[in-house]
Amino acid sequence: GAVVSQHPSWVICKSGTSVKIECRSLDFQATTMFWYRQFPKQSLMLMATSNEGSKATYEQGVEKDKFLINHASLTLSTLTVTSAHPEDSSFYICSARDTSRLSGNSPLHFGNGTRLTVT
Amino acid sequence: GQQLNQSPQSMFIQEGEDVSMNCTSSSIFNTWLWYKQDPGEGPVLLIALYKAGELTSNGRLTAQFGTTRKDSFLNISASIPSDVGIYFCAGQLPSGNTGKLIFGQGTTLQVKP
């Protein structure tokens, strides 16, 4: 089945630094990937839609200059948390769908998430 | 914005019991998905539903896409300890086909051996 790989699985950084998280689709191409954030004991909240070769689409309330998204190829999207602060500490999860299945009946598959801790 | 109401919020059951959880919405969805999430990991797809009225099984799991396209349920039969986790429903809106999902609040399942 479709596999989405996310790296790193966890990262600790100091306040004010930037952190990059990678999301790769391993056995399929994805023109669109999604970035979610999940706080403890809460559901997944969509942050942005990453579009290959064009700008990302951000959800309301998500700062595009703080959460930089680059989708440079059909198998890789990156999320960079810039000038991180303790309140950015969260579980970040990416997802992707096999866009070669034109019928649309292809569910989203998720990476294993990245636990970010900002000290 | 669109919301999914998932219930119950949590369940504590005895091993061997059956479990049922559901999601409802005021919006129509063209796809319903059920995921399970273990601590510290990403959600894993359990069942995908694409047609109103569709009933699909995956082992001990059964899910249905409501005929109104505004609800779905997931049943787990004969629960076992490894069923422990958080179960999320997710719906995909009809507008566009980007795969954007709306998630329910999750149902935390605990199984007592």
Interface residues (C-beta under 8 A of the other chain):
Chain A: V4 Q6 T32 F34 Q42 S43 L44 M45 L46 T49 Q60 F91 I93 S95 R97 G104 N105 S106 P107 L108 H109 F110 G111 N112 G113 R115
Chain B: G1 T31 L33 Y35 G40 E41 G42 P43 V44 L45 A48 Y50 F88 A90 N97 T98 G99 K100 L101 I102 F103 G104 Q105 G106
